[in-house]
């Protein structure tokens, strides 16, 4: 059972992702704060990170850049899940080694992305 870290400042969005993760038989830890997310990463092995882009204090891009620069966490599969959309967002996510799933997508798209990432087929 893998642990998925959910970083999103909106509780309703975290709840949706938590339900998808739970339905897939995995565990989740969630927070709306990037510093708390790093604490979770320090505390236990995380198999996947799902991160929003538009957050107060530290935005999702900055969090992903910190994650990628960290020697222990840099290779963790990451899904950018945001209401921001467009080819440029998807391109930036890909450059950072992330998959982009718009929040406007059907939840099944995010469910499939989570499954693929946990199966080692992220992309």
SULHUZI-V429856 format. One line per field, one symbol per residue. burial: I if it has 24 or more other ideal C-beta (glycine too) atoms within 12 Angstrom, else O. A space follows every 50 residues. Layout:
BEGIN
burial=???
END
This chain:
BEGIN
burial=OIIIIIIIIOOOIIOIIIOIIOOIOIOIIIIIOIOIIIOIIOOOOIIIII IIIIIOOIOIIOIIIIIIOOOOIOOIIIIIIIOIOOOOIOOOIOOIIIII IIIOOOIOOIIOIIIOIIOOOIO
END
